Amino acid sequence: MNGFRSGEVLLGDLATGQLTQLCQVAGLSEADTAAYRGVLIESLGASAGRPLALPPPSRTFLSDDHSPVEFSLAFLPGRAPDLRVLVEPGCSSGDDLAENGRAGLQAIHAMADRWGFSTNQLDRLEDLFFPGSPQGPLALWCALELRPGGVPGVKVYLNPSANGADRAAETIREALARLGHHQAFDSLPRAEGFPFFALDLGDWDAPRVKVYLKHPGLSPTEAGSLARMTPAPGREGLEEFFRTAGDLPAPGELGADDEGTDRLTGRPALTCHSFTETASGLPSGYTLHVPVRDYVRHDGEARERAVAVLRGNGMDSTALDRALAAVSPRPLGDGVGLIAYLALVHQRGRPLRVTVYVSSEAYETRPPRETLPTRDRVRARL
């Protein structure tokens, strides 16, 4: 059970309590923190007043325990991490995806009115991603990059399978074309699914259109070869990140040649290809996401992987420990899933960053695992 819960604590109480402490980690002012607490409460809608003793408001797959909130910290060398919060604004609609989508769109348009940004790009895609009888695992998620000044950067995540998983590629191609990226789809690497399509809305230096791809059974060598951006990121750094995050053997290490030990055999890795200009048809960004929670026994191990990645890229890891304590006071060895993903982010014209995704765990802490498949069996034979 999350250490913040006692009595009739509400979902909004828990989420804003976590947010308040994370804002301190990110160095945001008290005024900004107060403003963002209000934004989060508004984004959760009626679910903010829902007691945690009740089941989650929907079976959202935004998190493993169906919490409609997730936090992330983007690390860069020599500075405090940037804080983001991901929320499903239509979660109060339960599992009615059509109503969930309508509520999500309403929330985004309210943000646009409040902060004075355009929703034209999103409006052009409404019929593609919000059909009358939507399919798939989500309708709309909203990510808020919490900046100094109380006005966040806004990103929306949409469901390419809204018209059926068999039409996801067609939906992505059409969405890119409508936004002027006519050559972009053909630049994407091969994959086995399209989990998300995302847009930056509002005040961004270079607004991105982002396509997420799913890669079951990915190896470090393959992870290093999937970038299509120019200039291309170094393959060695990508492969090292992937091995560290997934605890995969390096070439020549004992067990490296055993079947399956150099691949992620559980929850698949994701790649994100971001487009900021239409002339070349090529991405300007590449992000590699590893679902670390599926490849550790407990969060203590996940924290060790995150620290290794951060330090290996010249970033201070002390803020990570403060962030984990801000979200949950439980011992890291008592559960798995507090650290959900580790991501390595390359964007043209910007420094390399590492993003750590942290679950709210509002409803459940998954127990630690006794063993891990594949790697433990191999180690037992060595």
KEKE-3310 file (N, C-alpha, C; in steps of 0.2 Angstrom, whole numbers, plus 5000, padded with zeros to 4 digits):
npx = (5004:5002:5012:5007:4993:4980:4965:4951:4958:4959:4960:4964:4970:4981:4989:4991:4999:5010:5015:5018:5029:5038:5039:5047:5059:5062:5064:5055:5045:5035:5024:5022:5021:5009:5000:5001:4997:4983:4980:4982:4972:4961:4963:4961:4947:4931:4936:4946:4941:4938:4938:4952:4950:4940:4938:4950:4945:4944:4950:4962:4977:4988:4995:5002:4994:4982:4981:4977:4988:5004:5022:5036:5054:5065:5082:5096:5114:5121:5110:5094:5081:5069:5052:5038:5020:5009:4993:4976:4963:4950:4947:4937:4926:4925:4926:4921:4926:4923:4916:4926:4936:4929:4928:4942:4946:4938:4945:4957:4954:4949:4961:4968:4961:4963:4977:4980:4983:4984:4973:4973:4980:4977:4963:4962:4963:4953:4943:4950:4955:4945:4933:4915:4913:4925:4940:4953:4966:4966:4960:4963:4978:4986:5000:5010:5022:5030:5034:5044:5035:5022:5014:5012:5020:5011:5006:4998:4993:4988:4977:4982:4975:4962:4952:4953:4966:4971:4971:4979:4992:4988:4980:4990:4998:4990:4987:5000:5001:4991:4996:5006:5017:5021:5030:5035:5030:5035:5049:5050:5056:5054:5041:5031:5019:5009:5009:5006:5002:5008:5007:5014:5007:5004:5016:5031:5048:5051:5039:5033:5028:5025:5029:5026:5033:5032:5043:5044:5055:5067:5085:5101:5109:5100:5092:5101:5101:5089:5086:5082:5084:5093:5107:5113:5111:5124:5128:5134:5132:5118:5117:5123:5116:5104:5108:5112:5100:5091:5098:5106:5118:5135:5143:5153:5152:5149:5136:5131:5129:5119:5102:5090:5095:5101:5091:5076:5064:5051:5039:5038:5051:5050:5051:5052:5049:5052:5045:5049:5050:5045:5051:5062:5057:5062:5065:5068:5071:5075:5070:5073:5064:5064:5055:5059:5053:5049:5060:5067:5070:5065:5062:5073:5083:5079:5082:5096:5099:5094:5102:5115:5114:5111:5123:5132:5130:5134:5126:5118:5113:5107:5095:5086:5084:5078:5066:5060:5058:5049:5037:5034:5036:5040:5051:5062:5065:5053:5044:5039:5039:5038:5048:5045:5048:5064:5072:5081:5085:5086:5087:5088:5099:5098:5104:5109:5097:5091:5076:5066:5053:5040:5029:5013:5007:4995:4985:4990:5004:5015:5021:5038:5048:5053:5062:5070:5065:5074:5087:5091:5090:5100:5111:5112:5116:5129)
npy = (4994:5011:5023:5036:5034:5035:5033:5041:5045:5055:5052:5064:5070:5062:5062:5076:5078:5070:5077:5090:5087:5083:5094:5102:5094:5097:5110:5120:5135:5140:5146:5142:5128:5128:5132:5122:5111:5114:5113:5099:5094:5099:5092:5079:5079:5073:5062:5066:5068:5055:5042:5033:5021:5015:5006:5009:5023:5020:5006:5010:5009:5017:5015:5001:4998:5004:5018:5034:5043:5047:5051:5059:5062:5072:5071:5081:5085:5094:5101:5104:5091:5091:5091:5081:5077:5064:5062:5055:5063:5059:5049:5048:5044:5030:5014:5018:5021:5031:5041:5044:5049:5061:5068:5070:5078:5089:5093:5097:5107:5116:5119:5125:5137:5143:5145:5150:5144:5135:5123:5118:5108:5096:5096:5093:5080:5074:5065:5054:5048:5048:5040:5035:5023:5018:5008:4998:5002:5015:5032:5047:5054:5066:5075:5085:5097:5104:5119:5133:5148:5144:5140:5126:5116:5107:5091:5079:5062:5050:5037:5025:5014:5016:5014:5001:4988:4983:4993:5003:5007:5013:5023:5031:5034:5043:5053:5059:5064:5073:5083:5088:5080:5071:5062:5055:5043:5033:5033:5027:5014:4996:4988:4980:4986:5000:5010:5023:5040:5056:5073:5089:5103:5121:5132:5128:5127:5120:5112:5095:5081:5065:5048:5032:5016:4998:4985:4970:4958:4964:4967:4973:4977:4979:4989:4999:5002:5007:5021:5034:5047:5063:5072:5055:5047:5040:5023:5015:5021:5020:5006:5003:5009:5002:4989:4991:4996:4985:4975:4966:4955:4960:4959:4944:4942:4930:4919:4927:4922:4913:4907:4920:4928:4940:4948:4958:4949:4950:4962:4973:4984:5001:5013:5030:5041:5057:5071:5087:5095:5096:5095:5086:5073:5065:5060:5071:5067:5054:5042:5029:5018:5008:4996:4995:4989:4977:4969:4968:4962:4970:4987:4992:4987:4992:5005:5005:5002:5014:5024:5020:5022:5036:5041:5036:5045:5057:5063:5069:5059:5061:5068:5059:5049:5058:5060:5048:5045:5055:5051:5039:5032:5019:5005:5002:4989:4982:4981:4981:4991:5005:5013:5014:5015:5018:5030:5035:5049:5057:5072:5083:5096:5098:5094:5077:5068:5059:5051:5046:5037:5037:5029:5032:5023:5023:5014:5001:4992:4982:4966:4961:4951:4934:4928:4931:4928:4918:4925:4921:4908:4905:4910:4900:4889:4892)
npz = (5000:4996:5005:5007:5009:5019:5029:5022:5010:4995:4977:4970:4981:4984:4972:4970:4981:4979:4967:4973:4980:4971:4963:4971:4970:4956:4957:4956:4959:4974:4970:4956:4959:4966:4956:4947:4954:4954:4941:4939:4947:4940:4928:4931:4933:4939:4945:4953:4966:4970:4982:4987:4992:4984:4968:4954:4943:4930:4919:4915:4904:4907:4918:4927:4938:4935:4939:4934:4932:4929:4932:4926:4924:4916:4913:4912:4910:4924:4929:4937:4936:4923:4925:4921:4920:4916:4912:4911:4905:4903:4912:4921:4915:4915:4907:4895:4880:4870:4877:4885:4876:4872:4883:4885:4874:4877:4889:4883:4875:4884:4891:4880:4878:4890:4891:4878:4866:4850:4844:4831:4824:4831:4829:4815:4815:4821:4817:4813:4825:4834:4832:4831:4837:4846:4846:4854:4867:4873:4873:4874:4880:4891:4892:4903:4903:4916:4918:4923:4929:4928:4916:4907:4895:4883:4878:4868:4868:4856:4850:4838:4835:4835:4825:4824:4826:4814:4806:4810:4805:4793:4798:4805:4794:4786:4796:4797:4784:4784:4792:4785:4783:4772:4768:4779:4785:4777:4781:4793:4803:4802:4812:4825:4828:4833:4845:4850:4844:4844:4848:4850:4858:4858:4866:4860:4856:4844:4838:4839:4830:4834:4832:4839:4840:4842:4848:4849:4857:4855:4852:4858:4847:4837:4842:4842:4828:4823:4823:4813:4811:4806:4811:4813:4829:4840:4838:4847:4860:4861:4861:4873:4882:4881:4884:4898:4904:4901:4907:4899:4892:4887:4871:4870:4883:4896:4893:4883:4871:4872:4868:4867:4878:4874:4871:4874:4881:4887:4891:4877:4870:4866:4852:4848:4836:4831:4822:4815:4804:4787:4775:4773:4776:4785:4802:4816:4829:4840:4851:4863:4872:4887:4895:4910:4922:4920:4919:4931:4948:4958:4964:4969:4961:4949:4951:4953:4939:4933:4939:4935:4921:4921:4927:4918:4908:4912:4921:4936:4949:4961:4962:4957:4968:4977:4971:4970:4983:4985:4979:4984:5000:5003:5005:4992:4989:4992:4982:4964:4950:4952:4946:4930:4916:4907:4897:4883:4875:4860:4851:4838:4838:4852:4868:4873:4883:4898:4902:4916:4921:4932:4942:4950:4958:4965:4968:4969:4974:4965:4970:4974:4962:4963:4955:4938:4922:4909:4910:4923:4922:4913:4920:4930:4923:4921)
capx = (5000:5006:5013:5003:4986:4977:4958:4948:4962:4956:4965:4967:4975:4988:4992:4994:5004:5016:5017:5021:5036:5042:5040:5053:5065:5063:5066:5049:5043:5029:5018:5021:5018:5002:4997:5001:4992:4976:4980:4981:4965:4956:4964:4958:4940:4928:4940:4950:4937:4936:4942:4957:4947:4936:4943:4952:4939:4944:4955:4967:4984:4993:5000:5000:4988:4976:4982:4977:4993:5011:5026:5043:5059:5070:5088:5102:5120:5122:5104:5089:5078:5062:5046:5032:5015:5005:4986:4971:4958:4944:4946:4930:4921:4926:4929:4918:4931:4920:4915:4933:4939:4925:4931:4949:4946:4936:4950:4963:4952:4949:4968:4970:4958:4966:4984:4980:4987:4979:4972:4971:4983:4973:4956:4962:4964:4948:4939:4954:4957:4939:4927:4909:4914:4933:4943:4960:4967:4965:4957:4968:4981:4989:5007:5011:5029:5029:5039:5044:5030:5015:5011:5015:5020:5006:5007:4993:4994:4982:4977:4982:4971:4955:4948:4955:4973:4973:4971:4984:4997:4984:4979:4997:5000:4985:4988:5006:5000:4986:5000:5011:5023:5019:5035:5037:5028:5040:5055:5050:5058:5049:5039:5025:5013:5010:5005:5004:5003:5008:5007:5016:5003:5006:5022:5037:5053:5050:5033:5035:5024:5029:5026:5029:5033:5033:5048:5045:5061:5073:5092:5104:5111:5094:5090:5105:5100:5082:5086:5081:5085:5099:5112:5111:5115:5129:5125:5137:5128:5111:5117:5126:5110:5099:5111:5111:5093:5088:5103:5108:5125:5139:5146:5159:5151:5147:5129:5129:5127:5113:5096:5086:5098:5103:5085:5070:5059:5045:5036:5043:5054:5047:5055:5048:5052:5049:5046:5048:5050:5041:5055:5066:5053:5066:5064:5073:5072:5074:5070:5073:5061:5065:5051:5063:5050:5048:5067:5071:5066:5062:5063:5080:5087:5078:5085:5103:5100:5094:5108:5120:5112:5112:5130:5136:5129:5137:5121:5118:5107:5104:5088:5081:5082:5073:5060:5057:5055:5043:5031:5032:5041:5041:5057:5062:5065:5046:5039:5042:5035:5038:5051:5042:5052:5070:5072:5087:5082:5091:5084:5092:5100:5097:5108:5106:5094:5088:5070:5064:5046:5039:5022:5010:5005:4989:4980:4993:5011:5016:5026:5044:5049:5059:5067:5068:5065:5079:5094:5093:5091:5107:5116:5112:5120:5136)
capy = (5000:5017:5026:5042:5033:5034:5035:5042:5049:5055:5051:5070:5072:5058:5064:5082:5077:5068:5082:5095:5086:5082:5101:5104:5091:5100:5117:5125:5139:5138:5149:5137:5122:5129:5132:5115:5107:5115:5110:5092:5092:5100:5087:5073:5079:5070:5057:5069:5067:5048:5039:5028:5014:5013:5004:5015:5025:5016:5001:5013:5005:5022:5012:4994:4997:5008:5025:5038:5048:5045:5056:5058:5067:5072:5073:5084:5087:5100:5105:5100:5088:5094:5087:5080:5073:5062:5061:5053:5067:5056:5043:5048:5040:5023:5011:5020:5025:5036:5047:5046:5054:5067:5072:5072:5083:5095:5096:5100:5114:5121:5121:5130:5143:5146:5147:5154:5140:5133:5116:5116:5101:5091:5096:5090:5073:5071:5060:5048:5046:5048:5037:5034:5016:5017:5002:4999:5003:5022:5037:5052:5056:5073:5076:5092:5098:5109:5124:5139:5153:5141:5138:5120:5113:5102:5086:5074:5056:5047:5029:5024:5008:5018:5011:4994:4988:4982:5000:5008:5010:5017:5029:5035:5037:5048:5058:5062:5067:5079:5088:5090:5075:5067:5057:5053:5036:5028:5034:5023:5007:4991:4987:4976:4989:5008:5011:5030:5045:5061:5080:5095:5109:5127:5135:5124:5130:5116:5107:5089:5075:5059:5041:5027:5009:4993:4981:4964:4954:4968:4966:4980:4979:4981:4995:5004:5003:5009:5028:5037:5055:5065:5067:5049:5046:5035:5017:5013:5024:5017:4999:5003:5011:4996:4983:4993:4996:4978:4970:4961:4954:4963:4954:4941:4940:4923:4919:4931:4918:4909:4910:4925:4932:4947:4952:4959:4944:4951:4968:4975:4990:5006:5018:5036:5045:5064:5075:5094:5099:5092:5095:5080:5067:5061:5062:5075:5064:5046:5040:5022:5017:5001:4995:4992:4986:4970:4966:4968:4959:4975:4994:4993:4985:4997:5012:5004:5003:5021:5027:5018:5026:5043:5043:5035:5050:5063:5066:5068:5054:5062:5070:5053:5047:5062:5060:5041:5046:5060:5048:5033:5031:5012:5003:5000:4981:4979:4981:4983:4995:5012:5015:5010:5015:5022:5032:5039:5054:5061:5077:5087:5103:5098:5089:5071:5068:5053:5051:5041:5037:5035:5027:5035:5018:5025:5009:4995:4991:4975:4963:4959:4945:4930:4927:4933:4922:4918:4927:4917:4901:4905:4910:4894:4884:4895)
capz = (5000:4996:5011:5008:5010:5026:5030:5016:5005:4988:4972:4969:4987:4983:4966:4971:4986:4975:4963:4977:4982:4964:4960:4974:4967:4950:4958:4954:4965:4977:4966:4951:4962:4968:4950:4944:4958:4952:4934:4939:4949:4934:4923:4933:4933:4944:4948:4959:4972:4971:4987:4985:4994:4978:4963:4949:4939:4923:4918:4910:4904:4908:4923:4929:4943:4933:4941:4928:4933:4929:4932:4923:4925:4911:4916:4908:4914:4927:4931:4940:4930:4921:4928:4917:4922:4911:4915:4907:4908:4903:4916:4925:4910:4916:4901:4889:4876:4866:4881:4888:4871:4872:4889:4884:4870:4881:4893:4879:4872:4890:4892:4875:4880:4896:4889:4872:4861:4845:4843:4824:4822:4834:4826:4809:4816:4826:4814:4813:4831:4839:4829:4835:4841:4846:4848:4857:4874:4876:4869:4874:4886:4890:4896:4904:4905:4921:4917:4927:4926:4929:4910:4905:4888:4882:4873:4868:4865:4853:4849:4831:4834:4837:4820:4823:4826:4808:4802:4814:4800:4788:4802:4806:4787:4785:4801:4796:4778:4785:4795:4780:4784:4767:4767:4785:4786:4773:4784:4799:4803:4803:4819:4826:4831:4833:4852:4851:4840:4849:4846:4854:4856:4862:4865:4859:4851:4838:4840:4836:4829:4836:4831:4843:4837:4847:4845:4854:4856:4853:4854:4858:4840:4833:4845:4839:4821:4822:4822:4806:4811:4804:4811:4817:4836:4840:4839:4853:4866:4861:4863:4880:4886:4880:4888:4905:4906:4901:4910:4894:4892:4882:4867:4873:4890:4897:4892:4878:4865:4874:4865:4871:4883:4872:4869:4879:4880:4890:4888:4872:4870:4861:4850:4846:4830:4831:4816:4816:4798:4782:4769:4771:4777:4790:4809:4819:4835:4841:4858:4865:4879:4890:4901:4915:4927:4918:4919:4937:4953:4963:4962:4970:4955:4943:4953:4951:4932:4931:4942:4930:4915:4922:4928:4912:4903:4915:4925:4943:4951:4968:4961:4957:4974:4980:4967:4972:4990:4985:4976:4988:5005:5004:5003:4985:4988:4993:4976:4957:4945:4954:4940:4924:4910:4906:4890:4881:4870:4855:4847:4834:4841:4859:4872:4875:4890:4900:4906:4921:4922:4939:4943:4956:4963:4969:4970:4971:4973:4963:4974:4970:4959:4966:4949:4932:4917:4904:4913:4929:4919:4910:4925:4934:4919:4920)
cpx = (5004:5006:5009:4996:4985:4970:4955:4952:4959:4962:4968:4972:4982:4992:4995:4999:5011:5019:5020:5028:5040:5043:5046:5059:5067:5065:5061:5047:5037:5023:5017:5018:5011:4998:4996:4997:4985:4975:4979:4974:4960:4957:4961:4950:4937:4932:4945:4947:4935:4941:4946:4954:4942:4941:4945:4946:4939:4950:4960:4974:4989:4998:4997:4994:4982:4976:4981:4982:5000:5016:5033:5047:5064:5076:5093:5108:5119:5116:5099:5085:5071:5057:5040:5027:5010:4998:4981:4965:4951:4943:4940:4925:4921:4929:4925:4923:4929:4919:4922:4936:4936:4928:4938:4949:4943:4941:4955:4960:4951:4956:4970:4967:4961:4973:4985:4984:4982:4979:4971:4974:4979:4966:4956:4962:4958:4944:4943:4954:4951:4933:4921:4910:4922:4935:4950:4960:4966:4962:4962:4971:4984:4995:5008:5018:5029:5035:5039:5039:5023:5011:5015:5016:5015:5007:5001:4995:4987:4983:4977:4977:4964:4950:4950:4963:4975:4973:4976:4989:4994:4982:4985:4999:4996:4986:4994:5005:4996:4990:5006:5017:5022:5024:5037:5036:5033:5047:5055:5053:5053:5048:5033:5020:5015:5006:5002:5006:5003:5009:5010:5011:5005:5013:5028:5041:5052:5045:5034:5028:5027:5025:5030:5028:5035:5038:5049:5052:5067:5079:5095:5107:5106:5092:5095:5105:5094:5081:5086:5083:5092:5101:5111:5115:5120:5126:5128:5134:5122:5112:5119:5120:5105:5102:5110:5104:5089:5092:5104:5116:5129:5141:5153:5158:5148:5139:5127:5126:5121:5107:5092:5089:5100:5097:5080:5065:5052:5041:5041:5045:5050:5052:5050:5052:5048:5050:5045:5048:5048:5046:5058:5062:5056:5064:5069:5075:5071:5075:5069:5070:5062:5060:5054:5060:5049:5055:5071:5066:5062:5064:5070:5085:5086:5081:5093:5104:5099:5100:5114:5120:5114:5120:5134:5135:5131:5131:5120:5112:5104:5097:5083:5079:5077:5066:5056:5054:5049:5037:5029:5038:5043:5048:5057:5062:5058:5042:5043:5037:5035:5042:5049:5046:5059:5070:5078:5084:5087:5086:5089:5093:5099:5102:5105:5103:5091:5082:5068:5057:5044:5031:5020:5009:5000:4985:4984:5000:5012:5022:5032:5044:5054:5064:5065:5069:5072:5086:5096:5094:5098:5112:5117:5116:5128:5141)
cpy = (5006:5021:5033:5041:5032:5037:5036:5047:5049:5054:5058:5072:5068:5061:5071:5083:5075:5073:5088:5094:5085:5089:5103:5101:5095:5108:5122:5129:5137:5140:5144:5130:5122:5129:5125:5110:5108:5113:5103:5090:5093:5094:5080:5073:5077:5065:5059:5068:5060:5045:5034:5021:5011:5010:5010:5017:5022:5011:5004:5009:5011:5019:5005:4993:5002:5015:5029:5044:5045:5051:5054:5064:5066:5075:5076:5085:5094:5104:5100:5097:5092:5089:5087:5076:5071:5060:5059:5057:5065:5050:5043:5045:5033:5020:5013:5024:5031:5042:5049:5051:5060:5071:5074:5078:5090:5098:5099:5107:5119:5124:5126:5137:5147:5148:5150:5150:5137:5125:5113:5109:5095:5090:5093:5083:5070:5065:5053:5045:5045:5046:5036:5028:5015:5011:5004:5001:5010:5026:5043:5053:5062:5073:5083:5093:5104:5114:5130:5144:5150:5140:5132:5120:5107:5097:5081:5068:5052:5040:5028:5018:5010:5015:5004:4993:4986:4988:5005:5011:5015:5024:5034:5038:5043:5054:5062:5066:5074:5084:5090:5086:5070:5061:5053:5046:5032:5028:5029:5016:5002:4990:4982:4979:4997:5010:5018:5034:5052:5068:5085:5101:5115:5129:5130:5127:5126:5111:5101:5085:5069:5052:5036:5020:5004:4988:4975:4960:4958:4967:4973:4982:4982:4988:5001:5006:5006:5017:5030:5044:5056:5071:5061:5049:5040:5028:5014:5015:5021:5010:4999:5004:5005:4990:4985:4993:4989:4973:4964:4961:4957:4957:4951:4939:4933:4923:4923:4928:4913:4912:4914:4929:4939:4950:4953:4954:4945:4957:4971:4982:4994:5010:5024:5040:5052:5068:5082:5098:5094:5091:5088:5073:5063:5064:5066:5072:5057:5045:5032:5021:5009:5001:4991:4988:4979:4966:4967:4964:4964:4982:4996:4992:4990:5004:5011:5005:5010:5025:5026:5022:5033:5045:5042:5040:5057:5067:5065:5064:5056:5064:5064:5050:5051:5061:5053:5042:5050:5056:5042:5032:5024:5010:5000:4992:4978:4979:4982:4986:5003:5016:5011:5010:5019:5023:5036:5043:5058:5066:5082:5094:5104:5093:5083:5071:5060:5054:5045:5042:5034:5034:5030:5029:5020:5020:5002:4995:4983:4972:4961:4952:4941:4929:4930:4928:4923:4919:4922:4910:4900:4905:4904:4889:4886:4892)
cpz = (5000:5003:5012:5009:5017:5026:5023:5011:4998:4983:4971:4975:4986:4978:4967:4977:4983:4971:4967:4978:4976:4962:4964:4972:4960:4951:4956:4960:4968:4973:4960:4953:4963:4961:4947:4948:4956:4945:4934:4942:4944:4929:4925:4933:4940:4948:4953:4965:4974:4977:4984:4987:4989:4973:4958:4945:4932:4923:4913:4910:4905:4913:4924:4934:4942:4936:4935:4928:4933:4929:4928:4924:4920:4913:4911:4912:4917:4929:4934:4934:4929:4923:4923:4921:4917:4915:4909:4909:4907:4907:4920:4921:4911:4909:4895:4885:4872:4871:4884:4883:4871:4878:4889:4880:4873:4885:4889:4877:4878:4891:4886:4876:4885:4895:4882:4867:4856:4845:4836:4822:4825:4830:4819:4809:4819:4823:4814:4820:4836:4835:4834:4840:4842:4848:4852:4864:4877:4871:4868:4881:4885:4895:4897:4907:4909:4921:4922:4924:4926:4922:4907:4897:4888:4877:4874:4865:4863:4852:4842:4830:4835:4832:4819:4823:4819:4803:4805:4809:4795:4792:4803:4799:4786:4790:4799:4789:4779:4788:4791:4780:4779:4766:4773:4786:4783:4776:4790:4798:4804:4811:4819:4829:4832:4840:4852:4845:4844:4845:4851:4853:4861:4861:4866:4854:4844:4839:4836:4835:4830:4835:4835:4840:4843:4844:4850:4852:4854:4856:4854:4851:4836:4836:4843:4832:4819:4821:4815:4805:4809:4808:4815:4824:4835:4842:4846:4859:4866:4863:4870:4884:4887:4885:4896:4907:4906:4904:4905:4894:4886:4877:4870:4880:4891:4897:4886:4872:4866:4871:4869:4876:4881:4869:4875:4877:4883:4887:4883:4873:4865:4858:4848:4841:4829:4825:4817:4810:4793:4776:4767:4772:4782:4797:4811:4826:4836:4849:4859:4872:4881:4896:4907:4921:4926:4918:4925:4942:4957:4961:4964:4964:4949:4945:4951:4943:4930:4933:4937:4923:4916:4923:4922:4907:4906:4919:4932:4945:4957:4967:4960:4963:4978:4977:4969:4979:4990:4983:4981:4994:5006:5002:4996:4984:4989:4987:4969:4953:4947:4948:4934:4918:4911:4899:4889:4875:4866:4851:4844:4837:4848:4862:4873:4882:4891:4904:4910:4922:4928:4940:4950:4961:4967:4972:4972:4970:4971:4967:4970:4967:4963:4961:4943:4927:4912:4907:4918:4927:4916:4915:4929:4930:4919:4926)
residu = (MET:ASN:GLY:PHE:ARG:SER:GLY:GLU:VAL:LEU:LEU:GLY:ASP:LEU:ALA:THR:GLY:GLN:LEU:THR:GLN:LEU:CYS:GLN:VAL:ALA:GLY:LEU:SER:GLU:ALA:ASP:THR:ALA:ALA:TYR:ARG:GLY:VAL:LEU:ILE:GLU:SER:LEU:GLY:ALA:SER:ALA:GLY:ARG:PRO:LEU:ALA:LEU:PRO:PRO:PRO:SER:ARG:THR:PHE:LEU:SER:ASP:ASP:HIS:SER:PRO:VAL:GLU:PHE:SER:LEU:ALA:PHE:LEU:PRO:GLY:ARG:ALA:PRO:ASP:LEU:ARG:VAL:LEU:VAL:GLU:PRO:GLY:CYS:SER:SER:GLY:ASP:ASP:LEU:ALA:GLU:ASN:GLY:ARG:ALA:GLY:LEU:GLN:ALA:ILE:HIS:ALA:MET:ALA:ASP:ARG:TRP:GLY:PHE:SER:THR:ASN:GLN:LEU:ASP:ARG:LEU:GLU:ASP:LEU:PHE:PHE:PRO:GLY:SER:PRO:GLN:GLY:PRO:LEU:ALA:LEU:TRP:CYS:ALA:LEU:GLU:LEU:ARG:PRO:GLY:GLY:VAL:PRO:GLY:VAL:LYS:VAL:TYR:LEU:ASN:PRO:SER:ALA:ASN:GLY:ALA:ASP:ARG:ALA:ALA:GLU:THR:ILE:ARG:GLU:ALA:LEU:ALA:ARG:LEU:GLY:HIS:HIS:GLN:ALA:PHE:ASP:SER:LEU:PRO:ARG:ALA:GLU:GLY:PHE:PRO:PHE:PHE:ALA:LEU:ASP:LEU:GLY:ASP:TRP:ASP:ALA:PRO:ARG:VAL:LYS:VAL:TYR:LEU:LYS:HIS:PRO:GLY:LEU:SER:PRO:THR:GLU:ALA:GLY:SER:LEU:ALA:ARG:MET:THR:PRO:ALA:PRO:GLY:ARG:GLU:GLY:LEU:GLU:GLU:PHE:PHE:ARG:THR:ALA:GLY:ASP:LEU:PRO:ALA:PRO:GLY:GLU:LEU:GLY:ALA:ASP:ASP:GLU:GLY:THR:ASP:ARG:LEU:THR:GLY:ARG:PRO:ALA:LEU:THR:CYS:HIS:SER:PHE:THR:GLU:THR:ALA:SER:GLY:LEU:PRO:SER:GLY:TYR:THR:LEU:HIS:VAL:PRO:VAL:ARG:ASP:TYR:VAL:ARG:HIS:ASP:GLY:GLU:ALA:ARG:GLU:ARG:ALA:VAL:ALA:VAL:LEU:ARG:GLY:ASN:GLY:MET:ASP:SER:THR:ALA:LEU:ASP:ARG:ALA:LEU:ALA:ALA:VAL:SER:PRO:ARG:PRO:LEU:GLY:ASP:GLY:VAL:GLY:LEU:ILE:ALA:TYR:LEU:ALA:LEU:VAL:HIS:GLN:ARG:GLY:ARG:PRO:LEU:ARG:VAL:THR:VAL:TYR:VAL:SER:SER:GLU:ALA:TYR:GLU:THR:ARG:PRO:PRO:ARG:GLU:THR:LEU:PRO:THR:ARG:ASP:ARG:VAL:ARG:ALA:ARG:LEU)
# end
